[in-house]
Amino acid sequence: MSPDWSFGDEKGPDLPFAPGKAYCHHCGTPVAEGIPGPRDRCPGCHLHLHTCRNGMFNHAMGCLLLSPHRTPLSGVSGQYCPTFVWRDDEVAATLRPEDVEALRKRTEQ
C-alpha cells in the first residue's frame, strides 16, 4: 500500500494558470472581463491595464516567462505582451472604497 500524500487542497494541472478576476491591481477597481487592449486604462486610476503588474506571469524580480515585452520601447511594461493573463489573486483586504476614491483624486491632480 502506497502512502497517501494528499492534503486535500490539490489543484488540477490547469488551475494554476487559470485567469484571475479582472481588476486593476493598483487601485482595485473592477474592469471588463477578457484581455485588455494595449491602450485600455483603468476607469478608477487611469493607469494602463495590459501591464506586467496586472499579469499572472510577473513577480517582484520580473517576468517568469522571460518575455522581451517586459521592457518595451513604449515605456509601459508588458503593454503588447501576447501572453497576458489576469493575475490570480484577490484585492487586498485592507483596500476600502474610500482608499480607492483617495487614489482616484490623487491621480486626477
C-alpha positions, -999 to +999 in steps of 0.1 A: +000+000+000+014+034-010+013+063+014-013+090+008+005+123+004-028+142-002-036+172+020-070+177+004-061+210-012-047+199-045-054+219-076-058+204-111-029+207-135-045+236-154-058+256-124-026+274-115-028+291-149-065+299-149-071+336-153-079+356-122-105+383-117-103+413-139-095+443-118-068+470-116-041+459-092-031+494-085-065+507-071-087+476-070-113+489-095-131+460-113-128+462-151-143+444-181-136+407-184-113+395-212-078+406-222-074+444-222-061+461-252-027+478-252-043+512-247-071+503-222-069+521-190-085+516-155-117+537-151-106+544-115-069+554-115-064+557-153-033+535-154-028+510-182-044+476-177-024+455-201+008+457-180+031+432-162+018+444-129-017+430-137-004+399-154-001+364-139+035+357-150+050+387-133+066+388-099+089+411-080+120+401-099+105+402-134+087+381-160+086+344-152+084+337-190+114+360-196+093+378-222+110+406-241+078+425-238+087+434-202+109+463-214+092+477-245+100+509-263+066+523-252+076+527-216+047+506-203+059+472-191+041+444-209+018+467-229+020+445-260+027+411-244+009+383-262+008+360-232-012+384-209-034+366-183-050+383-154-033+378-120-049+351-099-050+369-065-075+389-046-078+427-039-060+435-007-084+431+022-073+464+036-083+483+004-115+502+012-138+522-011-125+554+004-089+544-003-099+539-040-115+573-040-084+589-025-062+573-051-086+585-078-084+621-066-046+620-064-042+608-100-066+635-113-045+663-098 
